[in-house]
Amino acid sequence: MRILVIGGGNMGLTYAEGMSTSFLLNRHKLMIYDKSEELIASLREHSNFNVYDKIEDCLPQADVVFIAVKPFHSEALFSEIKPLINKEQIFVSIMAGVTIETIQNSLDVKKVIRAMPNLPAQVGKGVTSYTEAKEVSRIELLMVRNLLDTTGESIRVSSENFIDASTGISGSGPAYVFYFMQSMLEAALKMGFSTNDSKILVSKTFEGAVELFNQSDLSPNTWMERVASKGGTTRAALDSMEDNNVKELIKDAAYAAFDRAVELGNE
Ligand SMILES: NC(=O)c1ccc[n+]([C@@H]2O[C@H](COP(=O)([O-])OP(=O)(O)OC[C@H]3O[C@@H](n4cnc5c(N)ncnc54)[C@H](OP(=O)(O)O)[C@@H]3O)[C@@H](O)[C@H]2O)c1
């Protein structure tokens, strides 16, 4: 199996790293194609990936093609690669908002999988949702799932609507967590902690809470009740959040991302 990653930017390289260090794939079977001369030069100097600057030298050899360019580059890319495609190739797109149907029609291919990863994929802790065109076989889907899993975990969803919905939860979600972290950092600094101590207090609190959650069957609500005793400090903080409707505002934010993902798909 030979894999081509088109677009060697943040996400393309994350997948390339994940796949090539996973033992699923021999590194020399992985190819990266990019348009940026600067990036190609840097990859050739600092990595041992097979980097291509001519699509005709790599695309025809690939069994699976990962498309990891920005959505606004998709049309130009489609025109460029269409003449070189063979219909047995499997296309995996991580482009936000670009539908399976658009890819099928633009490239005149059938076997398309659409996936939505997130940023923690860069440290092997990503979560990717994916769904497939009906022409993709179970074996092909399993193979691609194994590749996606090299950057963390993946979940198969039943329709593209859930790809847009997962953009609102896991795709954009790391930014919501950073927002919460930033707020706590600012509070810690205001209370007089040093930058370094604030960072430790906040990051370890997140890490520890997530670990507790992962290692039990308890819901976040139950954990909150366990931490917050009546008349205590945590109760005071949670009451303040409830009074300010923070939970509803976070839900609204997730829906705003979901709606925007749908909107981008229609543009
Ligand atoms: N970053 C995330 O957290 C995240 C999460 C979910 C989904 N995604 C999706 O992942 C995709 C890639 O995002 P990214 O952040 O990795 O982008 P990026 O860092 O900008 O990387 C894209 C690379 O593709 C190159 N490129 C553009 N047109 C090309 C073409 N026709 N042929 C070959 N290479 C081409 C770009 O070169 P130039 O710089 O010269 O244009 C750039 O090096 C996007 O579609 C995004 O929606 C990203």
The ligand as an SDF file (V2000), in Angstrom:
LIG
                    3D

 48 52  0  0  0  0  0  0  0  0999 V2000
   -5.3260   22.4990   11.5980 N   0  0  0  0  0  0  0  0  0  0  0  0
   -6.3510   21.8730   12.1910 C   0  0  0  0  0  0  0  0  0  0  0  0
   -6.4730   21.7690   13.4150 O   0  0  0  0  0  0  0  0  0  0  0  0
   -7.4080   21.2000   11.3470 C   0  0  0  0  0  0  0  0  0  0  0  0
   -8.4540   20.5010   11.9640 C   0  0  0  0  0  0  0  0  0  0  0  0
   -9.3920   19.8670   11.1530 C   0  0  0  0  0  0  0  0  0  0  0  0
   -9.2790   19.9450    9.7770 C   0  0  0  0  0  0  0  0  0  0  0  0
   -8.2640   20.6430    9.2100 N   0  0  0  0  0  0  0  0  0  0  0  0
   -8.1810   20.7160    7.7590 C   0  0  0  0  0  0  0  0  0  0  0  0
   -6.8920   20.3100    7.3550 O   0  0  0  0  0  0  0  0  0  0  0  0
   -6.5890   20.9400    6.1240 C   0  0  0  0  0  0  0  0  0  0  0  0
   -5.1700   21.4050    6.1770 C   0  0  0  0  0  0  0  0  0  0  0  0
   -5.0160   22.3900    7.1900 O   0  0  0  0  0  0  0  0  0  0  0  0
   -3.5880   22.8320    7.6760 P   0  0  0  0  0  0  0  0  0  0  0  0
   -3.7820   23.6560    8.8900 O   0  0  0  0  0  0  0  0  0  0  0  0
   -2.6800   21.6490    7.7170 O   0  0  0  0  0  0  0  0  0  0  0  0
   -3.1560   23.7660    6.4130 O   0  0  0  0  0  0  0  0  0  0  0  0
   -1.7110   24.2920    6.0150 P   0  0  0  0  0  0  0  0  0  0  0  0
   -0.7780   24.2200    7.1810 O   0  0  0  0  0  0  0  0  0  0  0  0
   -1.9090   25.5950    5.3140 O   0  0  0  0  0  0  0  0  0  0  0  0
   -1.1900   23.2010    4.9710 O   0  0  0  0  0  0  0  0  0  0  0  0
   -1.6690   23.0690    3.6680 C   0  0  0  0  0  0  0  0  0  0  0  0
   -0.4770   22.9050    2.7330 C   0  0  0  0  0  0  0  0  0  0  0  0
   -1.0070   22.5690    1.4450 O   0  0  0  0  0  0  0  0  0  0  0  0
   -0.2760   23.3260    0.4830 C   0  0  0  0  0  0  0  0  0  0  0  0
   -1.0610   23.4250   -0.7540 N   0  0  0  0  0  0  0  0  0  0  0  0
   -1.9860   24.3550   -1.1300 C   0  0  0  0  0  0  0  0  0  0  0  0
   -2.4800   24.0660   -2.3450 N   0  0  0  0  0  0  0  0  0  0  0  0
   -1.8640   22.9310   -2.7510 C   0  0  0  0  0  0  0  0  0  0  0  0
   -1.9510   22.1470   -3.9350 C   0  0  0  0  0  0  0  0  0  0  0  0
   -2.7740   22.4600   -4.9280 N   0  0  0  0  0  0  0  0  0  0  0  0
   -1.1840   21.0550   -4.0120 N   0  0  0  0  0  0  0  0  0  0  0  0
   -0.3260   20.7100   -3.0070 C   0  0  0  0  0  0  0  0  0  0  0  0
   -0.2040   21.4310   -1.8700 N   0  0  0  0  0  0  0  0  0  0  0  0
   -0.9610   22.5210   -1.7360 C   0  0  0  0  0  0  0  0  0  0  0  0
   -0.0570   24.6440    1.1550 C   0  0  0  0  0  0  0  0  0  0  0  0
    0.9400   25.3880    0.4890 O   0  0  0  0  0  0  0  0  0  0  0  0
    0.8440   27.0220    0.5800 P   0  0  0  0  0  0  0  0  0  0  0  0
    1.1140   27.3560    2.0040 O   0  0  0  0  0  0  0  0  0  0  0  0
    1.9150   27.4530   -0.3710 O   0  0  0  0  0  0  0  0  0  0  0  0
   -0.5380   27.3840    0.1530 O   0  0  0  0  0  0  0  0  0  0  0  0
    0.3620   24.1730    2.5690 C   0  0  0  0  0  0  0  0  0  0  0  0
    1.7290   23.8550    2.6070 O   0  0  0  0  0  0  0  0  0  0  0  0
   -7.6020   22.0580    5.9140 C   0  0  0  0  0  0  0  0  0  0  0  0
   -8.4750   21.7130    4.8580 O   0  0  0  0  0  0  0  0  0  0  0  0
   -8.3500   22.1280    7.2150 C   0  0  0  0  0  0  0  0  0  0  0  0
   -9.7280   22.4030    6.9970 O   0  0  0  0  0  0  0  0  0  0  0  0
   -7.3090   21.2680    9.9580 C   0  0  0  0  0  0  0  0  0  0  0  0
  1  2  1  0
  2  3  2  0
  2  4  1  0
  4  5  1  0
  4 48  2  0
  5  6  2  0
  6  7  1  0
  7  8  2  0
  8  9  1  0
  8 48  1  0
  9 10  1  0
  9 46  1  0
 10 11  1  0
 11 12  1  0
 11 44  1  0
 12 13  1  0
 13 14  1  0
 14 15  2  0
 14 16  1  0
 14 17  1  0
 17 18  1  0
 18 19  2  0
 18 20  1  0
 18 21  1  0
 21 22  1  0
 22 23  1  0
 23 24  1  0
 23 42  1  0
 24 25  1  0
 25 26  1  0
 25 36  1  0
 26 27  1  0
 26 35  1  0
 27 28  2  0
 28 29  1  0
 29 30  1  0
 29 35  2  0
 30 31  1  0
 30 32  2  0
 32 33  1  0
 33 34  2  0
 34 35  1  0
 36 37  1  0
 36 42  1  0
 37 38  1  0
 38 39  2  0
 38 40  1  0
 38 41  1  0
 42 43  1  0
 44 45  1  0
 44 46  1  0
 46 47  1  0
M  CHG  2   8   1  16  -1
M  END
$$$$
